Amino acid sequence: MTIIYFILILGVVVFIHELGHFIFAKKAGIYVYEFSIGMGPRIFKFNRYKKVKTKDGKIKKVKDETDYCIRLLPIGGFVQMAGEEIEVDENIPENMRLQNKKWHQRFLVMVAGVMNNFILAFVVLLIIGWTNTISTNTMYVDQTNVEGLNTGDKIIKVAGKKTTYYDKLALELTVESYKLDEEKTEFNITVKDKNGEKKNVSIKPIKIGKSELVYGRKYEFKIKEQLVKGSKDKYELVVKESKNEKLKNGLVIIAVDNVQVENSIEFLEAIRDKEDSITLIVKDKDGKITEVTTKVEEQKDDELLGYSYGFTITGPSDKGFIAGIKYAFGKFFHTLCQMFWTIVYLITGDISLNLLSGPIGIYKVVDQAASIGIVSVLSLVALLNINVGFINILPLPAFDGGHALFLIIEKIKGSPVNPKYENIIHSIFFVLLMILMIYVTFNDILRLF
């Protein structure tokens, strides 16, 4: 099912983007050779028929000039239009070539894909906001075992940088955690307590690896939090995916080496420094308490999944028509801001290229989203559309924003940029983009093993 979700989600994102280019090209009267979803070898093609009026007033069906195709690799798509290439296709009338259209028509064709992605993302966010109870400001501390941090404290800064919304908070926490090394193991966050007083609190993150526990270590089990039977808001920590015969799935974890734990935050803190073995005190469904010792081994090829900061966050919730609209606008804008700051941190080196993901990384995220539920899948659809739209509108050659930039230059200077030089620049950046994609995909493959 993950493969099906992956193909459908990427297919929707690509289709809606290319459909924007296609619709505005057709409205402008541009000859479109092909509208394709996917890249690589063609596996399916059809041509639609349209009704036209003949000179004698009769209506007849004629074959549309555009080939509608599906190609093998679900990693992109394209709309091939007359007039994009340097060589002129003399078989196409001049008034149907892209470069002969009015400036505003060409500009709209270039940015229409991004517009479509943004519109779809906003609509999906509206659906999520209208059909769910959503958090309006997830910035408040909930569970915590960090000294000086209390339930209800509002996080306002991370390492001196303002965090006025959740996406910025998550990004800054990740960036500061990524900077840590053996010498610098902690950073400060600034919070405002219930009385409005500000204070700095030291955070010492724990790296999380493939085991979903401490990075660089191999465990015989995984853990999860689940609702206590018969309760609506009380959780317990249980064993899952155990390879230890004595540690059965579903056993409730009470303590680690005689240190009581009630949630995953306390559990991770308790095992942070356990490098050889862990002794768990567990309880079965009949209430019988047992002590089980499990092995811990080094895992050199571990994959960094994220960080545990010693606290969870929450915020006030709301639902309804107005709340849904506020959520959609807020989430859309905040995601765009997060994308902007991510690009900034990539340029400054605060975020490594190694943290970027390609199609394989997206596949893993799709798998995680599908396991959580439909709301998570819809959120991913919205996020991917915003990401694709934002990346494509960047004023860089080979992107839609790059084409739009050359049109703006044309408008300013009063004449088109030499098509030969423009195509060379786009080609160079396209090659660089492909090299980046290969690098990112190679890293994704390495993380699988």
Secondary structure, DSSP 8 states (H G I E B T S, - for coil): -HHHHHHHHHHHHHHHHHHHHHHHHHHTT--EEEEEEEEEEEEEEE--EEEEE-TTS-EEEEE-S-EEEEEEEEEEEEEEETTSSSS--TTS-GGGSGGGS-HHHHHHHHHHHHHHHHHHHHHHHHHHHHHS-EES---EEEEE-STT--TT-EEEEETTEE--SHHHHHHHHHHHHHH--SS---EEEEEE-TTS-EEEEEE--EEE-TTSSBTTEEES-EEEEEE-TT-SS-EEEEEES--STTS-TT-EEEEETTEE--SHHHHHHHHTT--SEEEEEEE-TT--EEEEEEEEEE-TT----EEE-SEEEE--EE-SHHHHHHHHHHHHHHHHHHHHHHHHHHHHTSS-GGG---HHHHHHHHHHHHHH-HHHHHHHHHHHHHHHHHHHHSS-TTSHHHHHHHHHHHHHHTS---HHHHHHHHHHHHHHHHHHHHHHHHHHHHHH-
